[in-house]
Amino acid sequence: MKKNLPSIILMIVLLGLWQIIAMIINAHYILPSPTQILVKLWTLREPLFMVHLPATICVTGLGLVISIIIGLAFAIIMDMNEKIENALYPIIIASQTIPTTAIAPLFVLWFGYSIWSKVLVTILITFFPITIAVYDGFKSTKREMEELLITYGASKKDIFIKLKIPTALPHFFSAIKMAVPLSIIGAAIAEWLGAQSGLGYFSKRMMSQLDGAGVFAPIVLLSAVAMIVVAIINIIEKKVITWRKEI
Amino acid sequence: MLKFKDVTFKYPEDDYAVLKDLSFSVEKGEFISIIGASGCGKSTIFRLINGLEKMQSGEIFINEDSIQNIKNYSAYMPQKDLLFPWRTIGDNLSLPMEIQKIKKSEREKSVIDILKEVGLSHYKDKFPKDLSGGMKQRVSFARTLLTGSELLLLDEPFSALDSLTRISMQEWLLEEWKHFNKTILFITHDVEEAIFLSKSIFVIQDNPITYMEKIEIPLGYPRRRSDLQKPEIVELKESLISRLRQKVDI
């Protein structure tokens, strides 16, 4: 609690400032105040929490899980074979230069308004940090430790399981913490561009009605979800990785 | 026990050889130190023995068998303890046996026995971060023993320790050597350490290494630190230091 005090104080100050500025401007369709957003959250609690939040969580969760699988697979095969690494690395980098907002409508064209068009956008944004971080994790294995294992007669599989995975684990957790907010952003963008439910879609609908507070309410909800998930991952990480400072 | 026959080696990225037609042998149960200036190729000799580097010509034999045909013949202990921070002390000790696919029950027993021998019985479930530098080196030595190899290659194992811990560790190592009856090759650049520990010293003076002069230490075992003050030992130490200093550029 003591550690979080400065951020709590800063948050209250910023929210206070926002409230004052919004009250001065007094145009809720341009800048709704935090209290107006809270009221809106409460008023729209049923569609927000019962319909749109589950839809977004579904896209985010699915996108995140598939991104983790793809990210880990890419990192492992790139670490195993230099030729594959040389072939894949530029393509992976190139995939990140694609403007998501431009390509997302194409996915809608391919997959319609089904969940997969949105999951694909989420994956496109999310798999990258996982691949790169875990791959760097494998590469950060200490050469001396690897050689020590070789002198014990270790096979490539032994080295991978007993040395590379534990070395890459802290990098993996950092990657997941980056990936969670990105997957939520990905899902929201995809929903904004073409969907029938979800917080991104809801926000867009409120925009067309010039309801400023209604635009912000799902955004606040998305941030809250991201913060909660990252906090949970932090707790798991602290339990699993006790050696981060030793490497 | 160990025999080098006309071994020549150069690193692929270098133009010059580190070893050229080097031959020497070590008898079973000996404690031999190799001394030489920094960068002279001491560690390369170890890397060749444990198979991390491949020689261009010549052969290395362990008990008359070429090392190309045998496995698990030597155990390497590096300068840094290289304990895996994510493993407990017990699991770190278990590592070489896991790789040799030894059964869990046997591994457990060996770990408990060796921890008792190195005086760290209560540390089985602790992590490396909970141990002092000297303790970590003791665990690292125990792990080297648990490879089951007869020949131990110790590469400056005490150089990162403070001087008092280092002295205690040297005395401790001699006791362990006597107890386990292993053959030890010990790299150091500390002449006093080499004299105190070894039966004989190999001195590296040329570059590339073509020959290592073998100097017998005129002391029996067990040894005491006061033995180092004997006139003939002081004289030996001074002559070795002056010979090695000729090779040092500053």
Interface residues (C-beta under 8 A of the other chain):
Chain A: K142 E144 M145 E147 L148 L149 I150 T151 Y152 G153 A154 D158 K162 L163 P166 L169 I241 T242 W243 K245 E246 I247
Chain B: N50 G51 L52 K71 N72 S74 A75 Y76 P78 K80 L82 F84 P85 W86 L95 P96 E98 I99 Q100 F127 P128 K129 T147
